[in-house]
Each structure stands twice: as structure tokens, then as C-alpha cells.
Amino acid sequence: MQLCERKIEITNFGPVKHAVVDLNKTYQIYIGAQASGKSTICKVIYFCEKMRDYSLTFLLEETQLLYNSSSNPVGSYLNYLKKQFMGCFGKTTHMKPFEICYQFGENQIDITLKDGFVNFRFSDGLFYTMNALIRDACGIQFRINQVNETVTIFDKLNEYQMMKQQFQVHLEELFADSREIIYIPAGRSLLATLSEQLQEYSVSEMDLTMQEFITLIRRTKNRFGSKIPDMIKEYTKTVDGRIDKKAVEQAYNLIKKILKADYTSDSEGEKMYFDEYHWVKLMYSSSGQQEVLWILMLLFILILQKKSAFVVIEEPEAHLFPIAQRDVVQFITLMANVTSSSVLLTTHSPYILTSANILLYSAQIEQGDEDAVVPVAMRINGELFDAYKVLYDAEDGSKIESIFDKEEALIDTEYIDEVSGITNREFDKLIEVSMTYDM
């Protein structure tokens, strides 16, 4: 599906004074200090993109309660979106007025706060279409739930599945996007520590993004009942098992370099295998392995299935050695290129920026794969890339500023040197002090 022009404008939301995000860029990196607003920007983007999926859930589940009891189903839909919004960001009564404008093609959704209450306003065409879909869903739910002795439970399940497929297609067309939306938050090592209890662990007290991440892990880890090579063999036996062998091999090689192990999840729990006979349970593995594991596993599934997605990843460098950070950037880029996916990264690490610059520069000067420094599938197209620094001011709030030189098609090396050089300057000052004392 051809994506339409889409962007998000954020004004006075949390620490963010103003930010405009171009969602047509397929690769974006945000760098900034802690508490500068990077996560806020990411969560706003994720929520806006997920409204398509939240709308589908409403049509399939909430309308069961509305088909014969509500005179205002559209109002119920808007209240449902408000509930999801508060699931992502918490209560809004203490917040200052804000505006979030989500544009996709000719459609627009404005999310505003007035007197502590969040409001959703849809552009006219989008509102009328959603209104029609909701009323259609109520009608189908009424028909499915009618008491009819000749209709079996299997008939109702089949009709429900047809309903799901029908509305999923409608919403993908309406939002002009059929990609899976994935958010990989920071603090992933906590889930590894709880891996033995994760299936039973209640996530209701967590924010919605973490809840959805844990649900995704629960749904995905059963795919890794064997090591990746065996998993690939089994997948190729299925109807959908046609794979990009070269990309899958490149991905697995990077996984082995980064993890230095194979991951499995079987009846005995999650394990990291160092060789055929030696393993350790995930909860006892290194912090770097725990942090990076589900970045690698989730993106590997996308590569294996050749499935397009919009992926937000917070701090992919967490607990990793600089060389491993480089390998992770290559892995993420490989996934984006071979699946036609979009990625948005947040980072504190200048190594992530430097690694991206290598892939950007390779795209400018290298041709094929033979004797190449960077394989073709791991190069970044500068026309579809951008990088930003998030600047926080205690009085004015956070703003974003591009650090991508479009003429050079590289991230500003002066900014990278500035981030890397802060401690160097302090050390130089200490040397000067030392020389003074020596004199």
C-alpha cells in the first residue's frame, strides 16, 4: 500500500514545546539528554499510528455492548480513544493545554486538552467514514448476537472473522497504512529478569506501551521453540515460508555477533545457548544480552516473514559495547531495507550516530557487495533519513533541531564531536590545573 503524506505536530505536550515529525522519512534518529522529551515524542508518534489498531479493537469488541444500548456510538468511540490515550500518558487533569495534530493524506485528527480533559476532533471526511463503520459494526454485532437455534457457535465465529477482515481492510485504507506498529521501550532487561514469571505477571499497572510490548513478546516467543537455524527450516515448510535467504543469513550472522549466543524459549523457559550443550537461563544472562534480545528477535521475525512495519526503538545501545552498537544499527537498517519498513530510534550514544554515518556514506560511494565495507542491504539512503537533537530548556521546554546535513547526506560530525568531546574538554582543563600545580 502506497503511504500518503503524513506528519505529526506536537505543541506544549509534556516537556515538548514544539516538534514537527515527518513520518514519510523511513529512518529517523533522535538524540538528547535524559528527560529532554525523546520518549514523549516517540509515544505520541506511536499512539497516533496505533489509532488505526485501537479503532479496529473498538469495532470488534466494544460494539458488542453498544449494538442495542447506545444512542451515541460515536461518542463511545471517542471515549474509548480517550481511555487509550490516558493508558499511554496517564491522567490529564494536571496537564497544561496542549495540541497534537496528526495528518495523513487528506485526513486529520486533532488531540487537544482543555480544562484538564482530552478531546479528539476528526476532519469531516474521516468523521463521517468512522461514523458509518461504527454503525455497520453495531448492526453486524446485533445480527451475530441474535438468538437463533439454527445458527451454531461456529457460524458466529466465522461471521466474526469475516467482520474482522472486512473492518481491518477498511481501516488500513482509511489510515493509508497496513504496516504493523511496534514500540520497543527502554528498560527491556526487566522483562528478562521476570522471564520465568512473565506469562503470569499482571501488566495492568504498567503504561499502555509497555503492556502492548509484553503482549507482543508473549505472542512471539513461542516461535523460538528451537534455535534460529531449525526455526528457519520449519518456517520454510509452511505456506508462507518463502524467504529472502541472503537477508535471513545476514540477520542471523549479526545476531550471533551481538548476542554471542542462540536464543530459545521452550517448556523449561527462555535460554541463551553458547554452544550445543552449554546454556544459561535468560534471567542470568548479561545485561547487554537482556536489553538487546527483543530488538533482535522481533526484527528477525519481520525479516523472516518479509513483513513491513513501523518500528519505534528506544535506546538500542543500552548496555552494549560500541562495536555491538554498530552491529545493532546495521541489523536495524537491514530489517528496514529488506522489509520496506520505517524505523525511529532514540539514543544517548554518539556511537549510534557515527555508525549511521558509516552506512550513509557507504550508500554514497560503494556500489555492489563485492569487497564492500558495508553490504548493500545495510546502507542508509540519505534521501529517506533524518536525525535530530532534542534540546531542553527549563523555561521554554524542548524543541527538536535537525543535525542532518542534506547536502553531505551525513549527520553533522561537529555535533557528534561536541557530544563526544565534553569529557575530553574537562580532562584538558584538569591537565591545565595539574600543570599549574607542577609549576
C-alpha positions in Angstrom: 0.0 0.0 0.0 1.4 3.4 -1.0 1.8 5.6 2.0 0.3 9.1 1.8 1.9 12.3 3.1 1.8 12.0 6.9 3.2 14.1 9.7 2.6 14.9 13.4 2.9 18.3 15.0 3.2 18.5 18.8 2.7 21.7 20.8 3.1 22.1 24.6 2.8 18.5 25.4 4.8 17.4 28.5 8.4 18.7 28.1 7.9 19.3 24.4 7.4 22.9 23.4 7.1 22.2 19.7 8.1 19.5 17.3 7.1 18.5 13.8 7.7 14.9 12.8 7.8 13.9 9.1 6.5 10.3 9.1 7.4 9.8 5.5 11.1 9.6 6.4 11.8 5.9 6.7 14.7 6.3 9.1 15.0 8.8 11.9 17.2 9.1 14.9 16.6 11.4 18.0 19.4 12.1 20.4 19.2 14.2 23.6 19.8 14.2 27.3 17.6 12.2 29.7 14.2 13.9 30.4 14.6 16.1 27.3 11.4 14.7 25.7 12.6 11.9 23.4 10.3 9.3 24.9 7.4 11.8 24.9 7.8 12.4 21.1 8.1 8.6 20.5 5.0 7.8 22.5 2.9 10.5 20.7 4.0 9.1 17.4 3.2 5.5 18.5 -0.2 6.5 19.8 -1.2 8.3 16.6 -0.1 5.5 14.4 -1.8 2.9 16.7 -5.2 4.7 16.5 -5.9 2.6 13.4 -5.5 -0.6 15.5 -7.4 0.9 18.5 -10.2 1.7 16.1 -10.3 -1.9 14.9 -10.4 -3.2 18.5 -13.3 -0.9 19.2 -15.3 -2.1 16.2 -14.7 -5.7 17.1 -15.1 -5.7 20.9 -16.7 -2.5 22.2 -19.6 -2.5 19.8 -20.8 -5.8 21.3 -22.0 -3.7 24.2 -23.4 -0.9 22.0 -25.5 -2.6 19.3 -28.7 -2.3 21.3 -27.9 0.0 24.2 -26.3 3.2 23.0 -27.8 6.1 21.1 -24.4 7.7 20.6 -21.9 5.0 19.4 -19.6 7.7 18.0 -19.3 9.3 21.4 -18.5 5.9 22.9 -15.7 5.5 20.3 -14.2 8.9 21.2 -14.3 8.0 24.9 -12.6 4.7 24.0 -9.8 6.7 22.3 -9.5 8.9 25.4 -9.1 5.8 27.6 -6.3 4.5 25.4 -4.6 8.0 25.4 -4.7 8.0 29.2 -3.3 4.5 29.2 -0.3 5.8 27.3 0.2 9.1 29.1 -1.7 8.9 32.4 -4.4 11.2 33.8 -4.7 14.6 32.0 -6.3 16.7 34.7 -3.0 18.1 35.9 -1.6 18.8 32.4 -1.3 22.2 30.7 -3.3 22.8 27.5 -1.6 21.0 24.5 -2.2 20.3 20.8 -1.3 17.2 18.8 -2.1 17.3 15.1 -1.9 14.0 13.2 -2.2 14.4 9.4 -2.3 11.6 6.9 -3.2 12.5 3.3 -6.5 14.5 3.3 -7.4 13.3 6.8 -6.5 14.9 10.1 -7.0 14.1 13.8 -6.5 16.9 16.4 -5.9 15.9 20.0 -6.3 18.8 22.4 -6.5 19.4 26.2 -8.9 22.0 27.6 -9.7 22.3 31.3 -7.9 19.1 32.0 -9.9 16.9 29.6 -8.6 15.5 26.4 -10.6 15.9 23.2 -10.4 14.3 19.8 -11.6 16.1 16.6 -11.7 14.3 13.3 -11.7 16.0 9.9 -15.1 15.8 8.3 -14.5 13.0 5.8 -12.8 10.9 8.4 -15.5 11.5 11.0 -18.3 10.5 8.5 -16.5 7.4 7.5 -15.8 6.3 11.1 -19.4 7.0 12.0 -20.5 4.7 9.1 -18.1 2.0 10.2 -19.2 2.1 13.8 -22.9 1.8 12.8 -22.1 -1.1 10.4 -20.3 -2.8 13.3 -23.2 -2.4 15.6 -25.5 -3.8 13.0 -23.3 -6.9 12.5 -22.9 -7.4 16.2 -26.7 -7.3 16.5 -27.0 -10.0 13.8 -24.3 -12.2 15.4 -25.8 -12.0 18.8 -29.4 -12.7 17.9 -30.8 -15.9 19.4 -31.3 -18.3 16.6 -31.3 -22.1 17.2 -30.2 -22.8 13.6 -27.0 -20.7 13.9 -24.1 -22.6 15.6 -21.3 -21.1 17.5 -19.0 -21.9 14.6 -21.2 -19.9 12.3 -20.9 -16.9 14.7 -17.1 -17.3 14.9 -16.9 -17.4 11.1 -19.0 -14.3 10.8 -16.9 -12.6 13.4 -13.7 -13.4 11.5 -15.3 -12.1 8.3 -16.2 -8.9 10.2 -12.6 -8.6 11.5 -11.1 -8.9 8.0 -13.7 -6.5 6.5 -13.0 -3.7 9.0 -9.3 -4.3 9.0 -9.2 -3.6 5.3 -11.4 -0.6 5.6 -9.2 0.9 8.4 -6.0 0.2 6.5 -7.4 2.1 3.5 -8.7 4.9 5.7 -5.4 5.4 7.5 -3.5 4.7 4.4 -1.2 2.3 6.2 -1.2 -1.5 6.5 2.1 -1.9 8.4 2.4 -3.5 11.8 3.1 -0.8 14.5 5.8 -1.9 17.1 7.1 0.0 20.1 10.2 -1.4 21.8 10.7 0.6 25.0 13.7 1.2 27.2 14.2 -0.9 30.3 13.9 -4.2 28.5 16.2 -6.1 30.8 13.4 -6.0 33.5 11.4 -8.4 31.3 14.3 -10.8 31.1 14.6 -10.7 34.9 10.9 -11.6 35.1 11.0 -14.0 32.2 10.1 -17.0 34.3 7.0 -15.2 35.6 6.2 -13.1 32.5 3.3 -15.3 31.4 1.5 -14.9 34.7 2.7 -11.4 35.5 -0.1 -8.8 35.7 0.8 -5.8 33.5 -2.4 -3.8 34.2 -0.5 -1.2 36.3 2.0 -0.5 33.5 1.5 2.1 30.9 -0.2 1.0 27.7 3.0 1.0 25.5 4.7 -1.5 28.0 1.6 -3.6 28.2 1.4 -3.9 24.4 5.2 -4.7 24.3 4.8 -7.5 26.8 1.8 -8.8 24.9 3.8 -8.9 21.7 6.6 -10.8 23.4 4.2 -13.3 24.8 2.8 -13.8 21.4 6.2 -14.0 19.7 8.5 -16.1 22.0 6.6 -19.3 21.2 8.1 -19.1 17.7 11.5 -19.7 19.2 10.9 -23.2 20.5 14.2 -24.2 18.7 17.3 -22.4 17.7 17.0 -20.0 14.8 18.5 -22.3 12.1 16.0 -25.0 13.0 13.2 -22.4 13.2 14.1 -21.2 9.7 13.8 -24.8 8.3 10.4 -25.3 9.9 9.2 -21.9 8.6 10.2 -22.7 5.0 7.9 -25.8 5.1 4.8 -23.6 5.7 2.6 -22.0 3.0 4.1 -18.5 3.7 7.7 -19.9 4.1 9.3 -18.2 1.1 12.2 -16.2 2.5 15.0 -13.9 1.4 17.8 -16.3 2.1 20.6 -13.8 1.9 18.9 -11.3 4.2 18.0 -14.0 6.7 21.6 -15.3 6.7 22.9 -11.8 7.2 20.5 -11.2 10.0 21.4 -14.4 11.8 25.1 -13.7 11.5 24.6 -10.3 13.1 22.5 -11.9 15.9 25.4 -14.3 16.7 27.9 -11.4 16.7 25.7 -9.3 19.0 24.3 -11.9 21.3 27.2 -14.3 21.2 24.6 -17.0 21.7 21.4 -18.6 20.4 18.0 -17.8 22.0 15.3 -20.4 22.6 12.1 -20.5 24.5 10.8 -23.9 25.4 8.9 -25.7 28.2 11.9 -25.2 30.5 11.9 -21.4 30.0 14.0 -18.9 28.0 17.6 -19.8 27.4 20.8 -18.5 25.8 22.8 -21.3 24.2 26.6 -20.6 23.9 27.1 -23.9 22.0 25.2 -27.1 21.5 25.4 -28.3 25.1 26.1 -25.1 27.2 23.4 -22.6 28.1 22.2 -20.2 30.7 18.6 -19.1 31.6 17.8 -15.7 30.1 17.4 -14.2 33.6 21.0 -15.0 34.4 22.5 -13.7 31.1 24.4 -10.5 30.7 22.6 -7.1 30.9 23.6 -6.3 27.3 22.0 -9.6 26.0 18.9 -8.9 28.0 18.5 -5.4 26.7 19.1 -6.2 23.0 17.4 -9.6 22.8 13.9 -8.5 21.9 15.1 -5.9 19.4 16.8 -8.7 17.6 14.1 -11.3 17.9 11.2 -9.1 16.9 13.0 -7.6 13.9 14.3 -11.0 12.9 10.7 -12.2 12.6 9.9 -9.3 10.3 12.9 -10.2 8.1 11.9 -13.9 8.0 8.3 -13.1 7.1 9.2 -10.2 4.9 6.7 -8.1 6.8 6.6 -4.4 6.7 6.3 -2.4 10.0 6.7 0.9 11.6 9.1 0.4 14.5 10.0 2.7 17.3 13.1 1.6 19.4 14.2 3.4 22.5 18.0 3.3 23.3 19.1 0.3 21.2 22.6 0.9 22.6 21.7 0.1 26.2 24.4 -1.9 28.0 26.2 -2.7 24.7 29.9 -2.3 23.8 30.5 0.3 21.0 31.2 -2.4 18.4 28.0 -4.1 19.3 26.2 -0.8 18.9 27.5 -0.6 15.4 26.2 -4.1 14.7 22.8 -3.3 16.1 22.5 -0.2 13.8 23.4 -2.5 10.8 20.8 -5.0 11.9 18.1 -2.4 12.2 19.0 -1.0 8.8 19.0 -4.4 7.2 15.4 -5.0 8.6 14.2 -1.6 7.3 15.7 -2.1 3.8 14.6 -5.7 3.1 11.1 -5.3 4.5 10.3 -1.7 3.4 9.8 -0.8 7.0 10.3 2.5 8.8 12.3 2.9 12.0 12.6 5.7 14.6 15.4 5.4 17.2 16.1 7.4 20.3 19.6 7.3 21.7 22.1 8.9 24.1 25.1 7.4 22.3 27.3 9.2 19.8 28.4 5.7 18.6 24.9 5.2 17.2 25.2 8.4 15.2 28.7 7.5 13.9 27.5 4.0 13.0 24.6 5.6 11.0 27.1 7.9 9.2 29.1 5.0 8.1 26.0 3.4 6.5 25.0 6.7 4.9 28.5 7.3 3.5 28.7 3.8 2.1 25.4 4.4 0.2 27.1 7.4 -1.5 30.4 5.8 -2.5 30.0 2.0 -2.7 28.3 0.1 -5.5 27.8 -3.6 -5.2 28.6 -6.2 -2.4 31.9 -7.4 -3.8 34.8 -6.2 -1.5 32.4 -3.7 0.1 32.9 -2.3 3.6 29.1 -2.3 4.1 26.8 -4.7 2.4 24.2 -3.2 0.1 21.3 -4.2 2.3 22.8 -2.4 5.3 23.3 1.0 3.7 21.1 4.0 4.5 19.5 6.1 1.8 20.1 9.7 2.8 17.0 11.0 0.9 14.8 9.0 3.3 16.8 9.7 6.5 16.9 12.5 9.2 18.5 13.0 12.6 17.5 15.4 15.3 18.8 16.7 18.6 16.2 17.3 21.3 17.1 20.4 23.2 15.6 21.1 26.6 15.2 24.4 28.2 13.8 24.7 31.8 11.7 27.8 30.8 10.8 27.2 27.2 10.6 23.4 27.1 12.0 21.0 24.4 12.4 21.6 20.7 13.9 19.5 18.0 16.6 20.6 15.6 17.9 18.7 12.6 21.5 17.6 12.8 21.4 16.1 9.3 23.4 17.8 6.6 21.3 17.3 3.5 24.0 18.4 1.1 26.6 16.0 2.5 23.9 13.4 3.3 25.6 12.8 6.7 24.8 13.5 10.3 26.7 16.7 11.4 30.1 15.5 12.5 30.6 18.7 14.5 27.7 17.7 16.7 29.0 14.2 17.1 32.4 15.6 18.1 30.6 18.0 20.5 28.8 15.2 22.3 32.0 13.1 22.4 34.2 15.9 23.4 32.6 17.2 26.5 34.5 14.9 28.8 37.7 15.5 26.8 37.5 19.2 27.4 37.0 18.6 31.1 40.1 16.3 31.1 42.1 19.0 29.3 41.1 21.5 32.0 42.3 19.1 34.7 45.6 18.8 32.9 46.0 22.5 32.9 45.3 22.6 36.6 47.8 19.9 37.1 50.5 21.8 35.2 49.8 24.9 37.3 50.4 22.9 40.5 53.6 21.4 39.0 55.0 24.8 38.3 
